[in-house]
Amino acid sequence: DRLMATFSKTLGTLYALASTAASSVSLGSALDVSTKMGGLVYVRFGRRSATAAGAGANIRLEASHSATVDNSWYPFAVFTTAFAACEAEAVSGTVAAGTAVITVAATANLTAGDVIFIDNGTIGNSEWGRIKSIVSNTSVTIEDVLVNAATGCTIYDAAEIYAPVAIPEGAARIRLVVDGSLFTQAFAVEARYSTIDGIA
């Protein structure tokens, strides 16, 4: 009988959800991938202001051939964000974790299919969602339920969720760089990863 191979994997955070200040650059910590057989990186971007931001932020995934030398980084993916003014709507009422319905007083300029950033006062509790349907000036329903309560949050459209990116074979380390040097508003970025560690 043929046996199916079992992959051992690691799931982790490459760049913890954080707010990047206007007109600034943030360097993520390096992740050792020298013993990995492959993997994917998952990146998301969210607005924290509705005002136009001057120019897009560049979110760079970088790989290094060196285990220690930090002038050896090369980009293997770059995401350039939109920067036009976007819609911001305060969440109204009590919106508990585990629900997909987010109550808002106004829904102007929001559209089914929009990706939104649900900006929580505690940045680490913020989330992304995709609008499934809208009740005009009452609520938006997202495709997946909230992990955290959204009471007191603000939702911003023009959020971005990117297709997963493969970790280059042979890379010793990877990192994420958030270059918002020309982006004149605060914004949020998160990056997670999954790696294949072995086959049994």
Accessible surface in RSA format (square Angstrom, percent):
REM  Atomic radii and reference values for relative SASA: ProtOr
REM  Chains: A
REM  Algorithm: Lee & Richards
REM  Probe-radius: 1.40
REM  Slices: 20
REM RES _ NUM      All-atoms   Total-Side   Main-Chain    Non-polar    All polar
REM                ABS   REL    ABS   REL    ABS   REL    ABS   REL    ABS   REL
RES ASP A   1   189.04 132.4 112.25 111.7  76.79 181.6  38.87  91.5 150.17 149.8
RES ARG A   2   239.12 100.4 209.00 106.5  30.12  71.7  84.89 116.0 154.22  93.5
RES LEU A   3   166.68  92.8 137.34  98.3  29.34  73.8 138.56  97.3  28.12  75.7
RES MET A   4   176.99  91.7 156.27 103.4  20.72  49.3 123.47 105.0  53.52  70.9
RES ALA A   5    59.14  54.4  34.50  53.2  24.65  56.1  38.59  54.3  20.56  54.5
RES THR A   6    87.78  62.4  84.13  85.3   3.64   8.7  58.75  78.9  29.02  43.9
RES PHE A   7    99.23  49.6  79.85  49.5  19.37  50.4  79.85  48.4  19.37  55.5
RES SER A   8    59.75  50.5  52.54  70.1   7.21  16.6  51.14 108.9   8.61  12.1
RES LYS A   9   131.09  64.0  97.67  59.9  33.42  79.6  40.67  36.6  90.42  96.3
RES THR A  10    47.90  34.1  43.85  44.5   4.04   9.6  34.29  46.1  13.61  20.6
RES LEU A  11   140.26  78.1 111.48  79.8  28.78  72.3 111.79  78.5  28.47  76.6
RES GLY A  12    20.52  25.3   0.00   N/A  20.52  25.3  17.63  48.4   2.88   6.5
RES THR A  13    63.19  44.9  35.43  35.9  27.76  66.2  21.48  28.8  41.71  63.1
RES LEU A  14    12.12   6.7   1.78   1.3  10.34  26.0   3.28   2.3   8.84  23.8
RES TYR A  15    18.85   8.8  15.09   8.6   3.77   9.8  14.60  11.0   4.25   5.2
RES ALA A  16    68.22  62.7  58.26  89.9   9.97  22.7  59.22  83.4   9.00  23.8
RES LEU A  17    22.80  12.7   9.26   6.6  13.54  34.0   9.26   6.5  13.54  36.4
RES ALA A  18    35.51  32.7  35.36  54.6   0.16   0.4  35.51  50.0   0.00   0.0
RES SER A  19    46.13  39.0  19.26  25.7  26.87  61.9  14.82  31.6  31.30  43.9
RES THR A  20     5.81   4.1   2.04   2.1   3.77   9.0   5.50   7.4   0.31   0.5
RES ALA A  21    65.08  59.8  55.10  85.0   9.98  22.7  59.95  84.4   5.13  13.6
RES ALA A  22    45.18  41.5  29.58  45.6  15.60  35.5  29.58  41.7  15.60  41.3
RES SER A  23    62.94  53.2  39.50  52.7  23.44  54.0  26.92  57.3  36.02  50.5
RES SER A  24    36.13  30.5  30.84  41.2   5.29  12.2  32.73  69.7   3.40   4.8
RES VAL A  25    79.51  52.3  48.04  43.5  31.47  75.8  48.12  41.8  31.39  85.1
RES SER A  26    35.51  30.0  30.47  40.7   5.04  11.6  17.77  37.8  17.74  24.9
RES LEU A  27   112.66  62.7  83.94  60.0  28.72  72.2  83.94  58.9  28.72  77.3
RES GLY A  28    11.82  14.6   0.00   N/A  11.82  14.6   5.41  14.8   6.41  14.4
RES SER A  29    92.29  78.0  77.70 103.7  14.59  33.6  45.38  96.6  46.91  65.7
RES ALA A  30    49.69  45.7  17.40  26.9  32.28  73.4  17.45  24.6  32.24  85.4
RES LEU A  31    38.39  21.4  37.40  26.8   0.99   2.5  38.39  27.0   0.00   0.0
RES ASP A  32    90.20  63.2  78.16  77.8  12.05  28.5  35.32  83.1  54.88  54.7
RES VAL A  33     5.75   3.8   1.56   1.4   4.19  10.1   1.56   1.4   4.19  11.4
RES SER A  34    69.35  58.6  37.02  49.4  32.32  74.5  28.38  60.4  40.97  57.4
RES THR A  35   110.90  78.9  88.84  90.1  22.06  52.6  77.23 103.7  33.67  50.9
RES LYS A  36    62.48  30.5  39.67  24.3  22.82  54.3  13.18  11.9  49.30  52.5
RES MET A  37   106.86  55.3  73.76  48.8  33.11  78.8  76.18  64.8  30.69  40.7
RES GLY A  38    16.21  20.0   0.00   N/A  16.21  20.0  15.50  42.5   0.71   1.6
RES GLY A  39    13.61  16.8   0.00   N/A  13.61  16.8   5.61  15.4   8.00  17.9
RES LEU A  40    69.42  38.7  69.42  49.7   0.00   0.0  69.42  48.8   0.00   0.0
RES VAL A  41     0.38   0.3   0.00   0.0   0.38   0.9   0.00   0.0   0.38   1.0
RES TYR A  42    82.03  38.3  79.65  45.3   2.39   6.2  62.98  47.3  19.05  23.5
RES VAL A  43     2.24   1.5   0.66   0.6   1.58   3.8   0.66   0.6   1.58   4.3
RES ARG A  44    71.74  30.1  71.74  36.6   0.00   0.0  11.65  15.9  60.09  36.4
RES PHE A  45     0.35   0.2   0.35   0.2   0.00   0.0   0.35   0.2   0.00   0.0
RES GLY A  46     0.00   0.0   0.00   N/A   0.00   0.0   0.00   0.0   0.00   0.0
RES ARG A  47     0.57   0.2   0.57   0.3   0.00   0.0   0.00   0.0   0.57   0.3
RES ARG A  48    67.34  28.3  50.50  25.7  16.84  40.1   4.82   6.6  62.51  37.9
RES SER A  49    24.20  20.5  20.25  27.0   3.96   9.1  15.49  33.0   8.71  12.2
RES ALA A  50    33.77  31.1  27.22  42.0   6.55  14.9  27.41  38.6   6.36  16.9
RES THR A  51    80.26  57.1  74.28  75.3   5.98  14.3  48.94  65.7  31.32  47.3
RES ALA A  52    49.78  45.8  40.99  63.3   8.79  20.0  40.99  57.7   8.79  23.3
RES ALA A  53     0.00   0.0   0.00   0.0   0.00   0.0   0.00   0.0   0.00   0.0
RES GLY A  54    54.71  67.5   0.00   N/A  54.71  67.5  30.79  84.5  23.92  53.6
RES ALA A  55    28.41  26.1  28.41  43.8   0.00   0.0  28.41  40.0   0.00   0.0
RES GLY A  56    12.89  15.9   0.00   N/A  12.89  15.9   0.43   1.2  12.46  27.9
RES ALA A  57     0.04   0.0   0.00   0.0   0.04   0.1   0.04   0.1   0.00   0.0
RES ASN A  58    51.47  35.5  51.47  49.7   0.00   0.0   3.81   9.2  47.67  46.1
RES ILE A  59     0.00   0.0   0.00   0.0   0.00   0.0   0.00   0.0   0.00   0.0
RES ARG A  60    61.36  25.8  61.36  31.3   0.00   0.0  18.83  25.7  42.54  25.8
RES LEU A  61     0.00   0.0   0.00   0.0   0.00   0.0   0.00   0.0   0.00   0.0
RES GLU A  62     8.72   5.0   8.72   6.6   0.00   0.0   0.00   0.0   8.72   7.1
RES ALA A  63    13.17  12.1  12.16  18.8   1.01   2.3  12.33  17.4   0.85   2.2
RES SER A  64     1.93   1.6   0.00   0.0   1.93   4.4   1.93   4.1   0.00   0.0
RES HIS A  65   128.03  70.0 100.59  69.9  27.43  70.2  80.31  82.8  47.72  55.5
RES SER A  66    17.73  15.0  12.54  16.7   5.19  12.0  12.19  26.0   5.54   7.8
RES ALA A  67    75.93  69.8  56.53  87.2  19.41  44.1  56.92  80.2  19.02  50.4
RES THR A  68   109.31  77.7  89.11  90.3  20.20  48.1  71.20  95.6  38.11  57.6
RES VAL A  69    78.58  51.7  73.53  66.6   5.05  12.2  78.58  68.3   0.00   0.0
RES ASP A  70    94.55  66.2  74.81  74.5  19.74  46.7  28.89  68.0  65.66  65.5
RES ASN A  71   137.86  95.1 100.40  97.0  37.46  90.2  46.30 111.4  91.56  88.5
RES SER A  72     5.00   4.2   3.38   4.5   1.62   3.7   5.00  10.7   0.00   0.0
RES TRP A  73    32.27  13.0   8.69   4.2  23.58  55.4   8.69   4.6  23.58  38.3
RES TYR A  74   129.43  60.4 128.88  73.3   0.55   1.4  91.56  68.8  37.87  46.7
RES PRO A  75    79.61  58.0  57.26  52.2  22.36  81.3  57.36  47.4  22.26 138.3
RES PHE A  76    53.16  26.6  19.18  11.9  33.97  88.4  28.41  17.2  24.75  70.8
RES ALA A  77    19.67  18.1   9.63  14.9  10.04  22.8  19.00  26.8   0.67   1.8
RES VAL A  78    77.12  50.7  46.95  42.5  30.17  72.7  46.95  40.8  30.17  81.8
RES PHE A  79    30.68  15.3  27.03  16.7   3.65   9.5  30.68  18.6   0.00   0.0
RES THR A  80    90.56  64.4  62.71  63.6  27.85  66.4  47.70  64.1  42.86  64.8
RES THR A  81     4.58   3.3   0.00   0.0   4.58  10.9   0.11   0.2   4.47   6.8
RES ALA A  82    55.95  51.4  43.72  67.5  12.23  27.8  52.60  74.1   3.35   8.9
RES PHE A  83    88.64  44.3  87.32  54.1   1.32   3.4  87.32  52.9   1.32   3.8
RES ALA A  84    67.67  62.2  60.46  93.3   7.21  16.4  64.13  90.3   3.54   9.4
RES ALA A  85    70.50  64.8  46.20  71.3  24.30  55.3  46.47  65.4  24.03  63.7
RES CYS A  86    19.70  14.9   0.46   0.5  19.25  45.2   9.37  23.8  10.33  11.1
RES GLU A  87    31.13  17.9  28.02  21.2   3.11   7.4   3.01   5.8  28.12  23.0
RES ALA A  88    36.91  33.9  17.66  27.3  19.25  43.8  17.90  25.2  19.01  50.4
RES GLU A  89    22.57  13.0  20.60  15.6   1.97   4.7   2.13   4.1  20.44  16.7
RES ALA A  90    68.26  62.8  58.12  89.7  10.14  23.1  58.12  81.8  10.14  26.9
RES VAL A  91    12.78   8.4   0.00   0.0  12.78  30.8   0.00   0.0  12.78  34.7
RES SER A  92    44.74  37.8  38.46  51.3   6.28  14.5  35.85  76.3   8.89  12.5
RES GLY A  93    57.84  71.3   0.00   N/A  57.84  71.3  40.87 112.2  16.97  38.0
RES THR A  94   120.32  85.6  91.24  92.5  29.08  69.3  57.79  77.6  62.53  94.5
RES VAL A  95     3.86   2.5   1.59   1.4   2.27   5.5   3.86   3.4   0.00   0.0
RES ALA A  96    57.51  52.9  52.91  81.7   4.60  10.5  54.82  77.2   2.69   7.1
RES ALA A  97    52.16  48.0  32.85  50.7  19.31  43.9  33.04  46.5  19.12  50.6
RES GLY A  98    49.33  60.8   0.00   N/A  49.33  60.8  26.70  73.3  22.63  50.7
RES THR A  99    42.14  30.0  36.92  37.4   5.22  12.4  26.93  36.2  15.21  23.0
RES ALA A 100    21.05  19.4  17.44  26.9   3.61   8.2  17.44  24.6   3.61   9.6
RES VAL A 101    66.95  44.1  62.70  56.8   4.26  10.3  62.70  54.5   4.26  11.5
RES ILE A 102     0.00   0.0   0.00   0.0   0.00   0.0   0.00   0.0   0.00   0.0
RES THR A 103    46.00  32.7  46.00  46.6   0.00   0.0  45.25  60.8   0.75   1.1
RES VAL A 104     2.23   1.5   0.00   0.0   2.23   5.4   0.00   0.0   2.23   6.0
RES ALA A 105    79.20  72.8  59.02  91.1  20.18  45.9  66.10  93.1  13.10  34.7
RES ALA A 106    34.76  32.0  34.76  53.6   0.00   0.0  34.76  49.0   0.00   0.0
RES THR A 107    11.05   7.9   6.27   6.4   4.79  11.4   0.09   0.1  10.96  16.6
RES ALA A 108    59.98  55.2  47.53  73.3  12.45  28.3  59.50  83.8   0.48   1.3
RES ASN A 109   114.11  78.7  84.44  81.6  29.67  71.4  26.31  63.3  87.81  84.9
RES LEU A 110    14.03   7.8   0.73   0.5  13.30  33.4   0.73   0.5  13.30  35.8
RES THR A 111    81.67  58.1  79.36  80.5   2.30   5.5  56.30  75.6  25.36  38.3
RES ALA A 112    57.84  53.2  39.37  60.7  18.47  42.0  39.77  56.0  18.07  47.9
RES GLY A 113    40.44  49.9   0.00   N/A  40.44  49.9  28.89  79.3  11.55  25.9
RES ASP A 114    37.35  26.2  31.79  31.6   5.56  13.1   8.32  19.6  29.04  29.0
RES VAL A 115    20.26  13.3  13.56  12.3   6.70  16.2  13.56  11.8   6.70  18.2
RES ILE A 116     0.00   0.0   0.00   0.0   0.00   0.0   0.00   0.0   0.00   0.0
RES PHE A 117     0.00   0.0   0.00   0.0   0.00   0.0   0.00   0.0   0.00   0.0
RES ILE A 118     4.18   2.4   4.15   3.1   0.03   0.1   4.15   3.0   0.03   0.1
RES ASP A 119    17.18  12.0  12.49  12.4   4.69  11.1   2.16   5.1  15.02  15.0
RES ASN A 120    22.26  15.3  21.32  20.6   0.94   2.3   1.07   2.6  21.18  20.5
RES GLY A 121    82.17 101.3   0.00   N/A  82.17 101.3  45.20 124.0  36.98  82.8
RES THR A 122    82.08  58.4  76.69  77.7   5.39  12.9  45.73  61.4  36.35  55.0
RES ILE A 123    45.58  25.9  43.19  32.2   2.38   5.7  43.19  31.1   2.38   6.5
RES GLY A 124    49.59  61.2   0.00   N/A  49.59  61.2  25.49  70.0  24.10  54.0
RES ASN A 125    60.56  41.8  58.24  56.3   2.32   5.6   0.03   0.1  60.53  58.5
RES SER A 126     7.50   6.3   0.00   0.0   7.50  17.3   0.22   0.5   7.27  10.2
RES GLU A 127    21.69  12.5  19.77  15.0   1.92   4.6  13.03  25.2   8.66   7.1
RES TRP A 128    20.53   8.2   1.11   0.5  19.42  45.6   1.19   0.6  19.34  31.4
RES GLY A 129     9.91  12.2   0.00   N/A   9.91  12.2   9.91  27.2   0.00   0.0
RES ARG A 130    95.83  40.2  92.09  46.9   3.74   8.9  19.85  27.1  75.98  46.0
RES ILE A 131     1.56   0.9   0.00   0.0   1.56   3.8   0.00   0.0   1.56   4.2
RES LYS A 132   137.24  67.0 117.38  72.0  19.86  47.3  64.70  58.2  72.54  77.3
RES SER A 133    54.02  45.6  50.89  67.9   3.13   7.2  37.69  80.3  16.33  22.9
RES ILE A 134    55.54  31.6  24.50  18.2  31.04  74.8  25.28  18.2  30.26  82.1
RES VAL A 135    88.78  58.4  85.26  77.2   3.52   8.5  88.50  76.9   0.27   0.7
RES SER A 136    83.16  70.3  66.02  88.1  17.14  39.5  44.32  94.4  38.84  54.4
RES ASN A 137    88.89  61.3  74.56  72.1  14.33  34.5  18.45  44.4  70.45  68.1
RES THR A 138    70.61  50.2  64.80  65.7   5.81  13.9  47.63  64.0  22.98  34.7
RES SER A 139     7.39   6.2   7.37   9.8   0.02   0.1   1.21   2.6   6.18   8.7
RES VAL A 140     0.22   0.1   0.00   0.0   0.22   0.5   0.22   0.2   0.00   0.0
RES THR A 141    31.08  22.1  30.96  31.4   0.12   0.3  18.92  25.4  12.16  18.4
RES ILE A 142     4.60   2.6   3.30   2.5   1.30   3.1   3.30   2.4   1.30   3.5
RES GLU A 143    96.38  55.3  69.91  52.9  26.47  63.0  18.14  35.1  78.24  63.9
RES ASP A 144   109.86  77.0 103.36 102.9   6.51  15.4  35.20  82.8  74.66  74.5
RES VAL A 145    87.75  57.7  77.03  69.7  10.72  25.8  77.03  66.9  10.72  29.1
RES LEU A 146     3.51   2.0   0.42   0.3   3.08   7.7   0.52   0.4   2.99   8.0
RES VAL A 147   117.01  77.0  97.34  88.1  19.67  47.4 102.89  89.4  14.12  38.3
RES ASN A 148    40.47  27.9  37.26  36.0   3.21   7.7   6.92  16.6  33.55  32.4
RES ALA A 149    50.86  46.8  41.76  64.4   9.10  20.7  41.76  58.8   9.10  24.1
RES ALA A 150     1.04   1.0   0.45   0.7   0.59   1.3   1.04   1.5   0.00   0.0
RES THR A 151    72.14  51.3  52.26  53.0  19.88  47.4  50.23  67.5  21.91  33.1
RES GLY A 152    67.49  83.2   0.00   N/A  67.49  83.2  35.78  98.2  31.71  71.0
RES CYS A 153     4.48   3.4   1.83   2.0   2.65   6.2   0.89   2.3   3.59   3.9
RES THR A 154    37.93  27.0  37.46  38.0   0.47   1.1  11.08  14.9  26.85  40.6
RES ILE A 155     0.43   0.2   0.05   0.0   0.38   0.9   0.05   0.0   0.38   1.0
RES TYR A 156    22.78  10.6  22.71  12.9   0.08   0.2   0.71   0.5  22.07  27.2
RES ASP A 157    18.31  12.8  18.27  18.2   0.04   0.1   0.72   1.7  17.58  17.5
RES ALA A 158    39.56  36.4  19.36  29.9  20.20  45.9  35.36  49.8   4.20  11.1
RES ALA A 159     8.63   7.9   0.00   0.0   8.63  19.6   0.00   0.0   8.63  22.9
RES GLU A 160    33.74  19.4  30.21  22.9   3.53   8.4  24.62  47.6   9.12   7.4
RES ILE A 161    76.42  43.5  49.14  36.6  27.27  65.7  49.14  35.4  27.27  74.0
RES TYR A 162    34.83  16.3  24.02  13.7  10.82  28.1  28.67  21.5   6.16   7.6
RES ALA A 163    77.90  71.6  61.24  94.5  16.66  37.9  67.59  95.2  10.31  27.3
RES PRO A 164    71.56  52.2  51.66  47.1  19.90  72.3  51.66  42.7  19.90 123.7
RES VAL A 165    25.43  16.7  23.44  21.2   1.99   4.8  25.43  22.1   0.00   0.0
RES ALA A 166    66.10  60.8  55.29  85.3  10.80  24.6  55.29  77.9  10.80  28.6
RES ILE A 167    10.97   6.2   4.84   3.6   6.13  14.8   4.84   3.5   6.13  16.6
RES PRO A 168    46.55  33.9  32.18  29.3  14.38  52.3  43.19  35.7   3.37  20.9
RES GLU A 169   166.07  95.3 131.93  99.8  34.14  81.3  52.17 100.9 113.90  93.0
RES GLY A 170    81.21 100.1   0.00   N/A  81.21 100.1  43.85 120.3  37.36  83.7
RES ALA A 171    12.42  11.4   0.67   1.0  11.75  26.7   7.34  10.3   5.08  13.5
RES ALA A 172    13.74  12.6  11.99  18.5   1.75   4.0  13.28  18.7   0.47   1.2
RES ARG A 173    24.61  10.3  24.61  12.5   0.00   0.0  12.19  16.7  12.43   7.5
RES ILE A 174     0.00   0.0   0.00   0.0   0.00   0.0   0.00   0.0   0.00   0.0
RES ARG A 175    35.76  15.0  35.76  18.2   0.00   0.0   1.24   1.7  34.52  20.9
RES LEU A 176     0.06   0.0   0.00   0.0   0.06   0.2   0.00   0.0   0.06   0.2
RES VAL A 177     0.16   0.1   0.16   0.1   0.00   0.0   0.16   0.1   0.00   0.0
RES VAL A 178     0.00   0.0   0.00   0.0   0.00   0.0   0.00   0.0   0.00   0.0
RES ASP A 179    30.18  21.1  27.86  27.7   2.32   5.5   1.09   2.6  29.09  29.0
RES GLY A 180     0.00   0.0   0.00   N/A   0.00   0.0   0.00   0.0   0.00   0.0
RES SER A 181    53.85  45.5  41.45  55.3  12.40  28.6  27.62  58.8  26.24  36.8
RES LEU A 182   121.73  67.8 114.94  82.2   6.78  17.1 117.82  82.7   3.91  10.5
RES PHE A 183     0.00   0.0   0.00   0.0   0.00   0.0   0.00   0.0   0.00   0.0
RES THR A 184    68.13  48.5  56.51  57.3  11.61  27.7  50.95  68.4  17.18  26.0
RES GLN A 185    40.33  22.6  39.45  28.8   0.89   2.1   0.95   2.0  39.38  29.9
RES ALA A 186    33.89  31.2  30.04  46.4   3.85   8.8  30.04  42.3   3.85  10.2
RES PHE A 187     0.00   0.0   0.00   0.0   0.00   0.0   0.00   0.0   0.00   0.0
RES ALA A 188     0.00   0.0   0.00   0.0   0.00   0.0   0.00   0.0   0.00   0.0
RES VAL A 189     0.00   0.0   0.00   0.0   0.00   0.0   0.00   0.0   0.00   0.0
RES GLU A 190     8.91   5.1   8.60   6.5   0.31   0.7   0.79   1.5   8.12   6.6
RES ALA A 191     0.04   0.0   0.00   0.0   0.04   0.1   0.04   0.1   0.00   0.0
RES ARG A 192   115.03  48.3 114.97  58.6   0.06   0.1  38.90  53.2  76.13  46.1
RES TYR A 193    25.15  11.7  21.99  12.5   3.16   8.2   1.94   1.5  23.20  28.6
RES SER A 194    16.13  13.6  15.38  20.5   0.75   1.7   8.32  17.7   7.81  10.9
RES THR A 195     0.91   0.6   0.00   0.0   0.90   2.2   0.87   1.2   0.04   0.1
RES ILE A 196    50.53  28.8  50.53  37.6   0.00   0.0  50.53  36.4   0.00   0.0
RES ASP A 197    49.70  34.8  28.15  28.0  21.56  51.0  19.07  44.9  30.64  30.6
RES GLY A 198    19.11  23.6   0.00   N/A  19.11  23.6  19.11  52.5   0.00   0.0
RES ILE A 199    93.42  53.2  55.73  41.5  37.69  90.8  56.97  41.0  36.44  98.9
RES ALA A 200   103.00  94.7  56.48  87.2  46.52 105.8  94.10 132.5   8.89  23.6
END  Absolute sums over single chains surface
CHAIN  1 A     9790.9       7305.6       2485.3       5790.1       4000.8
END  Absolute sums over all chains
TOTAL          9790.9       7305.6       2485.3       5790.1       4000.8
